[in-house]
Amino acid sequence: MKKLSITIIYLFLVITSFSQSPQQHQAPPLNNIPFTRGMFVDCMDEIVSDYKNGSPLALFDALKTYIQENYISYIALCDLDQGKVIGNNSMEASLKKILTELRISFPQIKIGLVGKHDGYTSRSGKIKTTDYFSTPCKTGPASPTSFQIDSMVNTVNNNEDLQRSETIKFFLRAMRFSTTLKGCCSLTYKSLFDVLYLDYPYWKDASSLPFATIQNRFNSYYSTLRLLQELKCSYTNISIEAEFQPTDLFWPNGWTSTDQIEKADQVIDRMIIPFYTDPYTSNSAINENCKLLHLVSDRFSKNKTRFVIGFSAQSDQYTFCNSTDTPKDHLGKYLSGQVSPSGNMFSVEDQFLTALNDPNYFCPTCSCYPYNDNHYSPTNTAGNLCDGSIWYTYTMLTNNQLYKQNQKAKEEELVAITVDQQIILSLTSEKQFTYKVYGIDGTLKIENNTKAFNHTVNSGEMNEGLYIFSANVNGKQLCRIIPVLNK
């Protein structure tokens, strides 16, 4: 009995110290309405390519493990455009298998498709738009006519037209590729994608570009989203999303952020509103854009605006996988424990929600108390709904050395990769180790005293729940809490 008590105390200390680690896996905080955690998955073309080649790097397995361990319920897939995957027959076949496997492994997960409005240098073939927009439907304000739809998709007069045309074509080809279910007697389908996400920060460089250019970009942003809304007539399960950060730099020209909100809010089902702190702090994240939350609840905006909090795990010590851009210094150091205080995804989300749900929170940028703005109710129909968070990006959230600019000596850490109903254990230091598995109540479930570089645990023989996996390497204990789902 005394030994069991000591074991439980030891495990409590392990869990306590683990919960203070920036790498700890915690479910998102509770909110007044369901609050989900999402992330952008960059380098998706590399994951698909590795899968197509037999998974020698196990990139897809690593992604699934990260989704499971970090309670990710929404993923937005990047780098499938520009002909990298969508439009490449062999890559499409592997992508379809990946999407199907994700649905099986995580039945409740939402999968988004990111289309970037940038980087196209040439026109692709014309698309027969009536194949996608053949069912009359009114989903938003001023629905475009068949002629306007064809013109937006197939007519190019300048570079802005080219980017819009190819971005829309990408989404249309992706919808055709991902169609899995056709209705019996109507032109309605269900897509493997739940979300179409437009990546077009039209406000970027507003301080250095003329008014006409930024306004033209906004018009392209708006018209693309409006057109994507029309796809709901044929594809019944999709949501249209985009990041939104209106600019007030051109108010002397009579064009304000409110003008942009009035139009954009009508064609975005869920707004991703960035709260990218700079540098690497989290306790003041809400101050970054609380004024925008106040404005989108304006009476000129639609009722009940749904928004998602955008957080960035960027650090100047990392590098983007498929981009030459220099990362900014946001929450990367905070999440990796390089600054004090540090924390994890949960602590960032929790601090944000604490302020959001505080009736006495004062927003310094609008000089207002925005509590009512962000709490929809039957008597407050203009209020916003905070649906969750989305993190940017997967490769910066992971500890995968492949994506670090300055590779350091590998830290000692227990790694767990789930494949089907097997959990494969290893150490980042590539040393031999033994292991034990405990229940959360301190009960020893499995013990293996054979030293090996890798161990495989059959999770199919375990009950669903949380387990503490403890590795012993030369007397040093390395622990990780791992959920067993067996779905």
KARAFEN-V658346 format. One record per residue. N is the residue number from 1. RES is the residue in one small letter. NEAR is the number of other C-alpha atoms within 10 Angstrom. D_CENTER is the distance of its C-alpha to the mean C-alpha in Angstrom with 2 decimals. Layout:
# KARAFEN-V658346
n=N res=RES near=NEAR d_center=D_CENTER
n=N res=RES near=NEAR d_center=D_CENTER
This chain:
# KARAFEN-V658346
n=1 res=m near=6 d_center=46.33
n=2 res=k near=7 d_center=46.26
n=3 res=k near=8 d_center=44.29
n=4 res=l near=12 d_center=41.66
n=5 res=s near=11 d_center=41.43
n=6 res=i near=12 d_center=40.99
n=7 res=t near=17 d_center=38.23
n=8 res=i near=19 d_center=36.38
n=9 res=i near=13 d_center=36.84
n=10 res=y near=13 d_center=35.60
n=11 res=l near=21 d_center=32.46
n=12 res=f near=15 d_center=31.96
n=13 res=l near=12 d_center=32.25
n=14 res=v near=17 d_center=29.83
n=15 res=i near=18 d_center=27.21
n=16 res=t near=11 d_center=28.03
n=17 res=s near=11 d_center=27.82
n=18 res=f near=17 d_center=24.64
n=19 res=s near=15 d_center=23.04
n=20 res=q near=14 d_center=23.96
n=21 res=s near=16 d_center=22.28
n=22 res=p near=20 d_center=19.09
n=23 res=q near=19 d_center=17.97
n=24 res=q near=19 d_center=18.58
n=25 res=h near=21 d_center=16.33
n=26 res=q near=15 d_center=16.32
n=27 res=a near=13 d_center=15.00
n=28 res=p near=22 d_center=13.49
n=29 res=p near=19 d_center=16.53
n=30 res=l near=12 d_center=18.48
n=31 res=n near=15 d_center=18.74
n=32 res=n near=11 d_center=21.21
n=33 res=i near=11 d_center=18.97
n=34 res=p near=12 d_center=16.30
n=35 res=f near=18 d_center=13.40
n=36 res=t near=20 d_center=10.24
n=37 res=r near=24 d_center=7.51
n=38 res=g near=28 d_center=3.85
n=39 res=m near=23 d_center=2.07
n=40 res=f near=21 d_center=3.48
n=41 res=v near=24 d_center=6.58
n=42 res=d near=23 d_center=9.51
n=43 res=c near=19 d_center=13.03
n=44 res=m near=24 d_center=12.48
n=45 res=d near=21 d_center=16.05
n=46 res=e near=18 d_center=17.38
n=47 res=i near=22 d_center=15.97
n=48 res=v near=24 d_center=17.61
n=49 res=s near=19 d_center=20.70
n=50 res=d near=17 d_center=21.12
n=51 res=y near=21 d_center=20.89
n=52 res=k near=18 d_center=23.41
n=53 res=n near=10 d_center=25.72
n=54 res=g near=9 d_center=25.89
n=55 res=s near=14 d_center=23.08
n=56 res=p near=9 d_center=25.31
n=57 res=l near=12 d_center=22.46
n=58 res=a near=14 d_center=20.70
n=59 res=l near=17 d_center=17.27
n=60 res=f near=20 d_center=16.04
n=61 res=d near=17 d_center=17.67
n=62 res=a near=19 d_center=16.01
n=63 res=l near=19 d_center=12.49
n=64 res=k near=18 d_center=13.79
n=65 res=t near=18 d_center=15.36
n=66 res=y near=19 d_center=12.39
n=67 res=i near=21 d_center=10.56
n=68 res=q near=19 d_center=13.95
n=69 res=e near=21 d_center=14.96
n=70 res=n near=20 d_center=12.08
n=71 res=y near=16 d_center=11.81
n=72 res=i near=22 d_center=8.30
n=73 res=s near=20 d_center=8.84
n=74 res=y near=22 d_center=5.98
n=75 res=i near=22 d_center=4.57
n=76 res=a near=26 d_center=4.86
n=77 res=l near=24 d_center=7.90
n=78 res=c near=21 d_center=9.65
n=79 res=d near=21 d_center=13.38
n=80 res=l near=26 d_center=14.81
n=81 res=d near=24 d_center=16.91
n=82 res=q near=17 d_center=20.14
n=83 res=g near=11 d_center=21.83
n=84 res=k near=16 d_center=20.04
n=85 res=v near=22 d_center=19.14
n=86 res=i near=23 d_center=19.59
n=87 res=g near=16 d_center=23.31
n=88 res=n near=12 d_center=24.18
n=89 res=n near=11 d_center=25.86
n=90 res=s near=12 d_center=25.73
n=91 res=m near=19 d_center=22.05
n=92 res=e near=20 d_center=21.29
n=93 res=a near=15 d_center=23.26
n=94 res=s near=19 d_center=21.23
n=95 res=l near=23 d_center=17.90
n=96 res=k near=15 d_center=19.39
n=97 res=k near=14 d_center=20.41
n=98 res=i near=17 d_center=17.00
n=99 res=l near=15 d_center=15.50
n=100 res=t near=13 d_center=18.60
n=101 res=e near=13 d_center=18.39
n=102 res=l near=18 d_center=14.84
n=103 res=r near=15 d_center=16.32
n=104 res=i near=12 d_center=19.30
n=105 res=s near=16 d_center=17.73
n=106 res=f near=17 d_center=15.23
n=107 res=p near=11 d_center=16.98
n=108 res=q near=11 d_center=14.84
n=109 res=i near=17 d_center=11.39
n=110 res=k near=18 d_center=9.85
n=111 res=i near=21 d_center=9.10
n=112 res=g near=25 d_center=8.29
n=113 res=l near=27 d_center=10.36
n=114 res=v near=26 d_center=10.05
n=115 res=g near=26 d_center=13.61
n=116 res=k near=23 d_center=14.76
n=117 res=h near=23 d_center=17.93
n=118 res=d near=17 d_center=19.67
n=119 res=g near=11 d_center=21.68
n=120 res=y near=17 d_center=23.80
n=121 res=t near=11 d_center=27.45
n=122 res=s near=9 d_center=29.22
n=123 res=r near=13 d_center=29.39
n=124 res=s near=13 d_center=28.71
n=125 res=g near=8 d_center=30.92
n=126 res=k near=13 d_center=31.28
n=127 res=i near=14 d_center=29.56
n=128 res=k near=11 d_center=31.57
n=129 res=t near=17 d_center=29.62
n=130 res=t near=11 d_center=31.71
n=131 res=d near=12 d_center=30.12
n=132 res=y near=19 d_center=26.90
n=133 res=f near=20 d_center=28.35
n=134 res=s near=13 d_center=31.58
n=135 res=t near=16 d_center=31.22
n=136 res=p near=12 d_center=32.28
n=137 res=c near=14 d_center=29.71
n=138 res=k near=13 d_center=29.07
n=139 res=t near=17 d_center=25.52
n=140 res=g near=14 d_center=25.65
n=141 res=p near=10 d_center=28.13
n=142 res=a near=8 d_center=30.42
n=143 res=s near=17 d_center=29.14
n=144 res=p near=16 d_center=30.12
n=145 res=t near=10 d_center=33.17
n=146 res=s near=13 d_center=33.30
n=147 res=f near=9 d_center=34.85
n=148 res=q near=13 d_center=32.14
n=149 res=i near=19 d_center=29.42
n=150 res=d near=18 d_center=31.33
n=151 res=s near=14 d_center=31.95
n=152 res=m near=21 d_center=28.31
n=153 res=v near=23 d_center=27.39
n=154 res=n near=22 d_center=30.52
n=155 res=t near=16 d_center=32.31
n=156 res=v near=16 d_center=31.70
n=157 res=n near=7 d_center=33.87
n=158 res=n near=8 d_center=31.91
n=159 res=n near=13 d_center=28.83
n=160 res=e near=15 d_center=26.73
n=161 res=d near=18 d_center=27.86
n=162 res=l near=24 d_center=27.02
n=163 res=q near=21 d_center=23.39
n=164 res=r near=26 d_center=23.01
n=165 res=s near=25 d_center=25.02
n=166 res=e near=29 d_center=23.18
n=167 res=t near=25 d_center=19.69
n=168 res=i near=23 d_center=21.02
n=169 res=k near=22 d_center=22.78
n=170 res=f near=21 d_center=19.70
n=171 res=f near=21 d_center=18.09
n=172 res=l near=19 d_center=21.51
n=173 res=r near=14 d_center=22.05
n=174 res=a near=23 d_center=18.71
n=175 res=m near=23 d_center=19.70
n=176 res=r near=14 d_center=23.09
n=177 res=f near=17 d_center=21.85
n=178 res=s near=19 d_center=19.58
n=179 res=t near=15 d_center=22.25
n=180 res=t near=11 d_center=23.29
n=181 res=l near=12 d_center=25.52
n=182 res=k near=14 d_center=28.19
n=183 res=g near=10 d_center=29.95
n=184 res=c near=8 d_center=33.63
n=185 res=c near=6 d_center=35.26
n=186 res=s near=9 d_center=32.77
n=187 res=l near=15 d_center=30.38
n=188 res=t near=19 d_center=27.25
n=189 res=y near=21 d_center=24.60
n=190 res=k near=18 d_center=21.55
n=191 res=s near=21 d_center=18.70
n=192 res=l near=23 d_center=16.62
n=193 res=f near=21 d_center=13.65
n=194 res=d near=20 d_center=12.86
n=195 res=v near=24 d_center=11.15
n=196 res=l near=24 d_center=12.43
n=197 res=y near=26 d_center=10.45
n=198 res=l near=23 d_center=13.02
n=199 res=d near=19 d_center=12.45
n=200 res=y near=21 d_center=15.79
n=201 res=p near=18 d_center=16.50
n=202 res=y near=23 d_center=20.10
n=203 res=w near=18 d_center=21.01
n=204 res=k near=14 d_center=20.69
n=205 res=d near=10 d_center=24.22
n=206 res=a near=17 d_center=25.69
n=207 res=s near=12 d_center=28.08
n=208 res=s near=8 d_center=29.63
n=209 res=l near=11 d_center=29.72
n=210 res=p near=11 d_center=32.16
n=211 res=f near=16 d_center=31.52
n=212 res=a near=11 d_center=32.16
n=213 res=t near=13 d_center=29.46
n=214 res=i near=20 d_center=26.68
n=215 res=q near=17 d_center=27.95
n=216 res=n near=13 d_center=28.07
n=217 res=r near=20 d_center=24.45
n=218 res=f near=20 d_center=23.51
n=219 res=n near=16 d_center=25.71
n=220 res=s near=21 d_center=23.95
n=221 res=y near=20 d_center=20.50
n=222 res=y near=20 d_center=22.03
n=223 res=s near=20 d_center=23.96
n=224 res=t near=22 d_center=21.08
n=225 res=l near=23 d_center=19.11
n=226 res=r near=23 d_center=22.42
n=227 res=l near=21 d_center=23.09
n=228 res=l near=23 d_center=19.79
n=229 res=q near=24 d_center=20.76
n=230 res=e near=22 d_center=23.92
n=231 res=l near=24 d_center=22.22
n=232 res=k near=21 d_center=21.88
n=233 res=c near=20 d_center=25.62
n=234 res=s near=23 d_center=25.34
n=235 res=y near=23 d_center=21.88
n=236 res=t near=13 d_center=21.85
n=237 res=n near=16 d_center=18.46
n=238 res=i near=23 d_center=16.08
n=239 res=s near=19 d_center=14.39
n=240 res=i near=22 d_center=14.25
n=241 res=e near=25 d_center=11.65
n=242 res=a near=26 d_center=11.75
n=243 res=e near=21 d_center=11.65
n=244 res=f near=23 d_center=15.18
n=245 res=q near=19 d_center=17.54
n=246 res=p near=20 d_center=21.12
n=247 res=t near=20 d_center=23.94
n=248 res=d near=16 d_center=27.33
n=249 res=l near=14 d_center=29.07
n=250 res=f near=17 d_center=31.08
n=251 res=w near=13 d_center=32.61
n=252 res=p near=8 d_center=36.03
n=253 res=n near=9 d_center=35.56
n=254 res=g near=8 d_center=35.01
n=255 res=w near=15 d_center=31.26
n=256 res=t near=15 d_center=29.08
n=257 res=s near=17 d_center=25.53
n=258 res=t near=19 d_center=26.91
n=259 res=d near=16 d_center=27.97
n=260 res=q near=20 d_center=24.46
n=261 res=i near=22 d_center=23.04
n=262 res=e near=17 d_center=25.74
n=263 res=k near=19 d_center=24.69
n=264 res=a near=25 d_center=20.91
n=265 res=d near=21 d_center=20.47
n=266 res=q near=19 d_center=22.41
n=267 res=v near=25 d_center=20.17
n=268 res=i near=26 d_center=16.58
n=269 res=d near=19 d_center=15.77
n=270 res=r near=22 d_center=12.90
n=271 res=m near=25 d_center=12.80
n=272 res=i near=23 d_center=10.05
n=273 res=i near=22 d_center=12.61
n=274 res=p near=22 d_center=12.28
n=275 res=f near=21 d_center=14.01
n=276 res=y near=24 d_center=14.24
n=277 res=t near=22 d_center=17.28
n=278 res=d near=15 d_center=19.87
n=279 res=p near=15 d_center=21.03
n=280 res=y near=23 d_center=19.17
n=281 res=t near=22 d_center=20.03
n=282 res=s near=27 d_center=18.22
n=283 res=n near=16 d_center=21.11
n=284 res=s near=14 d_center=21.40
n=285 res=a near=22 d_center=17.81
n=286 res=i near=23 d_center=18.68
n=287 res=n near=17 d_center=21.58
n=288 res=e near=17 d_center=19.54
n=289 res=n near=20 d_center=18.97
n=290 res=c near=24 d_center=20.89
n=291 res=k near=18 d_center=23.27
n=292 res=l near=20 d_center=20.77
n=293 res=l near=20 d_center=20.04
n=294 res=h near=20 d_center=23.82
n=295 res=l near=18 d_center=24.27
n=296 res=v near=28 d_center=21.92
n=297 res=s near=27 d_center=23.98
n=298 res=d near=19 d_center=27.03
n=299 res=r near=12 d_center=29.57
n=300 res=f near=15 d_center=29.11
n=301 res=s near=20 d_center=25.46
n=302 res=k near=20 d_center=24.59
n=303 res=n near=19 d_center=24.80
n=304 res=k near=20 d_center=21.99
n=305 res=t near=25 d_center=19.12
n=306 res=r near=20 d_center=15.79
n=307 res=f near=25 d_center=13.31
n=308 res=v near=24 d_center=9.99
n=309 res=i near=25 d_center=10.31
n=310 res=g near=19 d_center=8.63
n=311 res=f near=25 d_center=9.50
n=312 res=s near=24 d_center=10.29
n=313 res=a near=27 d_center=11.52
n=314 res=q near=28 d_center=13.82
n=315 res=s near=22 d_center=17.41
n=316 res=d near=13 d_center=20.48
n=317 res=q near=17 d_center=21.18
n=318 res=y near=21 d_center=18.33
n=319 res=t near=21 d_center=18.08
n=320 res=f near=18 d_center=15.54
n=321 res=c near=18 d_center=15.78
n=322 res=n near=13 d_center=16.60
n=323 res=s near=10 d_center=17.64
n=324 res=t near=8 d_center=20.78
n=325 res=d near=9 d_center=19.42
n=326 res=t near=13 d_center=20.25
n=327 res=p near=16 d_center=17.41
n=328 res=k near=20 d_center=18.16
n=329 res=d near=21 d_center=18.86
n=330 res=h near=22 d_center=16.35
n=331 res=l near=29 d_center=15.29
n=332 res=g near=26 d_center=15.83
n=333 res=k near=22 d_center=19.39
n=334 res=y near=25 d_center=18.76
n=335 res=l near=28 d_center=16.41
n=336 res=s near=20 d_center=18.83
n=337 res=g near=16 d_center=21.87
n=338 res=q near=13 d_center=23.62
n=339 res=v near=14 d_center=24.41
n=340 res=s near=9 d_center=26.02
n=341 res=p near=11 d_center=24.81
n=342 res=s near=21 d_center=21.62
n=343 res=g near=24 d_center=19.09
n=344 res=n near=22 d_center=15.81
n=345 res=m near=26 d_center=12.50
n=346 res=f near=18 d_center=14.75
n=347 res=s near=19 d_center=17.35
n=348 res=v near=23 d_center=15.23
n=349 res=e near=23 d_center=13.89
n=350 res=d near=17 d_center=17.45
n=351 res=q near=16 d_center=19.20
n=352 res=f near=19 d_center=17.32
n=353 res=l near=20 d_center=18.12
n=354 res=t near=14 d_center=21.62
n=355 res=a near=19 d_center=22.32
n=356 res=l near=22 d_center=20.75
n=357 res=n near=16 d_center=23.00
n=358 res=d near=12 d_center=26.01
n=359 res=p near=11 d_center=28.60
n=360 res=n near=12 d_center=30.16
n=361 res=y near=15 d_center=27.18
n=362 res=f near=17 d_center=28.43
n=363 res=c near=20 d_center=26.19
n=364 res=p near=13 d_center=28.00
n=365 res=t near=12 d_center=26.83
n=366 res=c near=16 d_center=28.10
n=367 res=s near=10 d_center=30.76
n=368 res=c near=14 d_center=29.89
n=369 res=y near=17 d_center=28.87
n=370 res=p near=24 d_center=25.73
n=371 res=y near=21 d_center=25.66
n=372 res=n near=17 d_center=26.92
n=373 res=d near=23 d_center=24.59
n=374 res=n near=24 d_center=21.57
n=375 res=h near=20 d_center=23.22
n=376 res=y near=20 d_center=23.98
n=377 res=s near=13 d_center=27.05
n=378 res=p near=7 d_center=29.81
n=379 res=t near=7 d_center=31.82
n=380 res=n near=15 d_center=29.04
n=381 res=t near=16 d_center=27.59
n=382 res=a near=23 d_center=26.26
n=383 res=g near=27 d_center=24.01
n=384 res=n near=25 d_center=20.23
n=385 res=l near=23 d_center=17.95
n=386 res=c near=25 d_center=15.05
n=387 res=d near=20 d_center=12.66
n=388 res=g near=24 d_center=10.22
n=389 res=s near=24 d_center=7.85
n=390 res=i near=25 d_center=4.41
n=391 res=w near=23 d_center=5.19
n=392 res=y near=20 d_center=6.57
n=393 res=t near=22 d_center=7.20
n=394 res=y near=23 d_center=7.90
n=395 res=t near=23 d_center=11.52
n=396 res=m near=26 d_center=12.12
n=397 res=l near=21 d_center=11.05
n=398 res=t near=17 d_center=13.40
n=399 res=n near=15 d_center=17.15
n=400 res=n near=12 d_center=17.75
n=401 res=q near=15 d_center=20.77
n=402 res=l near=11 d_center=20.16
n=403 res=y near=16 d_center=17.78
n=404 res=k near=18 d_center=19.98
n=405 res=q near=12 d_center=22.39
n=406 res=n near=10 d_center=25.18
n=407 res=q near=11 d_center=25.46
n=408 res=k near=8 d_center=27.18
n=409 res=a near=9 d_center=29.09
n=410 res=k near=12 d_center=26.97
n=411 res=e near=10 d_center=26.67
n=412 res=e near=14 d_center=27.93
n=413 res=e near=16 d_center=25.12
n=414 res=l near=20 d_center=24.99
n=415 res=v near=18 d_center=22.50
n=416 res=a near=24 d_center=21.86
n=417 res=i near=19 d_center=20.64
n=418 res=t near=23 d_center=20.86
n=419 res=v near=17 d_center=22.44
n=420 res=d near=13 d_center=23.68
n=421 res=q near=16 d_center=25.73
n=422 res=q near=18 d_center=26.30
n=423 res=i near=20 d_center=24.84
n=424 res=i near=16 d_center=25.77
n=425 res=l near=20 d_center=26.50
n=426 res=s near=21 d_center=27.18
n=427 res=l near=20 d_center=27.42
n=428 res=t near=15 d_center=25.87
n=429 res=s near=13 d_center=29.48
n=430 res=e near=14 d_center=30.60
n=431 res=k near=14 d_center=33.44
n=432 res=q near=17 d_center=35.14
n=433 res=f near=24 d_center=34.55
n=434 res=t near=20 d_center=35.42
n=435 res=y near=21 d_center=33.24
n=436 res=k near=16 d_center=33.47
n=437 res=v near=22 d_center=31.25
n=438 res=y near=20 d_center=31.73
n=439 res=g near=17 d_center=30.81
n=440 res=i near=16 d_center=29.45
n=441 res=d near=13 d_center=33.05
n=442 res=g near=19 d_center=34.35
n=443 res=t near=15 d_center=35.88
n=444 res=l near=16 d_center=36.13
n=445 res=k near=13 d_center=34.81
n=446 res=i near=12 d_center=35.03
n=447 res=e near=12 d_center=36.90
n=448 res=n near=13 d_center=37.23
n=449 res=n near=10 d_center=39.60
n=450 res=t near=11 d_center=39.56
n=451 res=k near=14 d_center=38.17
n=452 res=a near=15 d_center=35.82
n=453 res=f near=14 d_center=33.05
n=454 res=n near=16 d_center=30.88
n=455 res=h near=18 d_center=31.18
n=456 res=t near=14 d_center=29.97
n=457 res=v near=16 d_center=29.69
n=458 res=n near=13 d_center=30.06
n=459 res=s near=19 d_center=27.61
n=460 res=g near=15 d_center=29.20
n=461 res=e near=10 d_center=32.17
n=462 res=m near=14 d_center=30.27
n=463 res=n near=11 d_center=29.56
n=464 res=e near=13 d_center=26.02
n=465 res=g near=12 d_center=24.94
n=466 res=l near=15 d_center=24.11
n=467 res=y near=22 d_center=26.29
n=468 res=i near=23 d_center=27.13
n=469 res=f near=21 d_center=27.62
n=470 res=s near=21 d_center=30.08
n=471 res=a near=25 d_center=31.09
n=472 res=n near=17 d_center=34.42
n=473 res=v near=16 d_center=35.05
n=474 res=n near=10 d_center=38.41
n=475 res=g near=9 d_center=38.49
n=476 res=k near=11 d_center=35.04
n=477 res=q near=16 d_center=32.67
n=478 res=l near=18 d_center=28.94
n=479 res=c near=21 d_center=27.00
n=480 res=r near=22 d_center=23.64
n=481 res=i near=21 d_center=22.68
n=482 res=i near=20 d_center=21.43
n=483 res=p near=17 d_center=20.78
n=484 res=v near=20 d_center=22.85
n=485 res=l near=16 d_center=21.76
n=486 res=n near=15 d_center=24.14
n=487 res=k near=11 d_center=22.76
